[in-house]
């Protein structure tokens, strides 16, 4: 008997009580078989943990809640959620924010590519990706510089959206990455995961998304988180300097060049696009056209 793959969506929360019920309902409305949700709550002061427990009773065996004693950081929350999902037999693990910045409707599109790719990234910075126009120019320029210049220049990343928090991981990719000493705790955790995925040679596909500004609540981005991202990016290069991929001629990092954010399928198939990118660049790194 063939079983449907098990997909777990891991969502860290801190003071997301107003967003959580609608997000969970929208996730379970997606046409994805055997979908599970893991809420990792850091003892939110607004009662998010209690809201999550009520939702767990409404969706028994499909919604899981991890209660932590206090704020321990985004990276720590994801690591706990990822390991829990793997212990529960996840075949694919999706990570996303709790504030509707990431649309649940993208998840079925991500899963369509899991037969060919190990990591699917919901990207703001490939052709077709868009940011909410409510973003300030200062916020936009900081994000663009951090992704297009800082992280990519220091670490030699191919991925265009190094700080993307909307990803789908295959079980083998996530197990291999977590076997390494992943220590980052703030938003630079996203950079470290992306860096290890490339260093280990996993096949990465970036798909354009529309990144909506949070609907309710306030951003958790603090000055301490920003400073950690600045210094730790340099440290990651040294920390993981000996990581090498397992031999595999098929592995590459691909960017999707879709014409609009609603169209999440890449224009080219994997083999054709890899060939085009290699012909365009001696280093075989993808570029915008």
Secondary structure as the mmCIF struct_conf table of DSSP 4:
data_model
#
loop_
_struct_conf.conf_type_id
_struct_conf.id
_struct_conf.beg_label_comp_id
_struct_conf.beg_label_asym_id
_struct_conf.beg_label_seq_id
_struct_conf.end_label_comp_id
_struct_conf.end_label_asym_id
_struct_conf.end_label_seq_id
HELX_LH_PP_P HELX_LH_PP_P1 UNK A 2 UNK A 6
STRN STRN1 UNK A 7 UNK A 13
BEND BEND1 UNK A 14 UNK A 15
HELX_RH_AL_P HELX_RH_AL_P1 UNK A 17 UNK A 28
TURN_TY1_P TURN_TY1_P1 UNK A 29 UNK A 29
BEND BEND2 UNK A 30 UNK A 31
TURN_TY1_P TURN_TY1_P2 UNK A 33 UNK A 34
STRN STRN2 UNK A 35 UNK A 41
TURN_TY1_P TURN_TY1_P3 UNK A 45 UNK A 46
BEND BEND3 UNK A 47 UNK A 47
HELX_RH_AL_P HELX_RH_AL_P2 UNK A 48 UNK A 58
TURN_TY1_P TURN_TY1_P4 UNK A 59 UNK A 62
STRN STRN3 UNK A 63 UNK A 67
BEND BEND4 UNK A 69 UNK A 70
HELX_RH_AL_P HELX_RH_AL_P3 UNK A 74 UNK A 87
TURN_TY1_P TURN_TY1_P5 UNK A 88 UNK A 89
BEND BEND5 UNK A 91 UNK A 91
STRN STRN4 UNK A 92 UNK A 95
BEND BEND6 UNK A 98 UNK A 102
HELX_RH_3T_P HELX_RH_3T_P1 UNK A 104 UNK A 106
HELX_RH_AL_P HELX_RH_AL_P4 UNK A 107 UNK A 111
TURN_TY1_P TURN_TY1_P6 UNK A 112 UNK A 116
BEND BEND7 UNK A 118 UNK A 118
STRN STRN5 UNK A 119 UNK A 123
BEND BEND8 UNK A 124 UNK A 126
TURN_TY1_P TURN_TY1_P7 UNK A 127 UNK A 128
STRN STRN6 UNK A 130 UNK A 131
TURN_TY1_P TURN_TY1_P8 UNK A 133 UNK A 134
BEND BEND9 UNK A 135 UNK A 135
HELX_RH_AL_P HELX_RH_AL_P5 UNK A 137 UNK A 145
HELX_RH_PI_P HELX_RH_PI_P1 UNK A 146 UNK A 151
HELX_RH_AL_P HELX_RH_AL_P6 UNK A 152 UNK A 155
BEND BEND10 UNK A 160 UNK A 160
TURN_TY1_P TURN_TY1_P9 UNK A 162 UNK A 163
STRN STRN7 UNK A 167 UNK A 170
HELX_RH_AL_P HELX_RH_AL_P7 UNK A 171 UNK A 178
TURN_TY1_P TURN_TY1_P10 UNK A 179 UNK A 179
BEND BEND11 UNK A 180 UNK A 180
BEND BEND12 UNK A 186 UNK A 186
TURN_TY1_P TURN_TY1_P11 UNK A 187 UNK A 187
HELX_RH_AL_P HELX_RH_AL_P8 UNK A 188 UNK A 199
TURN_TY1_P TURN_TY1_P12 UNK A 200 UNK A 201
STRN STRN8 UNK A 204 UNK A 208
STRN STRN9 UNK A 210 UNK A 211
HELX_LH_PP_P HELX_LH_PP_P2 UNK A 212 UNK A 214
BEND BEND13 UNK A 215 UNK A 217
HELX_RH_AL_P HELX_RH_AL_P9 UNK A 223 UNK A 239
TURN_TY1_P TURN_TY1_P13 UNK A 240 UNK A 242
HELX_LH_PP_P HELX_LH_PP_P3 UNK A 245 UNK A 247
TURN_TY1_P TURN_TY1_P14 UNK A 249 UNK A 250
STRN STRN10 UNK A 253 UNK A 255
BEND BEND14 UNK A 259 UNK A 260
TURN_TY1_P TURN_TY1_P15 UNK A 261 UNK A 262
BEND BEND15 UNK A 265 UNK A 265
BEND BEND16 UNK A 267 UNK A 268
HELX_RH_AL_P HELX_RH_AL_P10 UNK A 270 UNK A 280
TURN_TY1_P TURN_TY1_P16 UNK A 282 UNK A 283
#
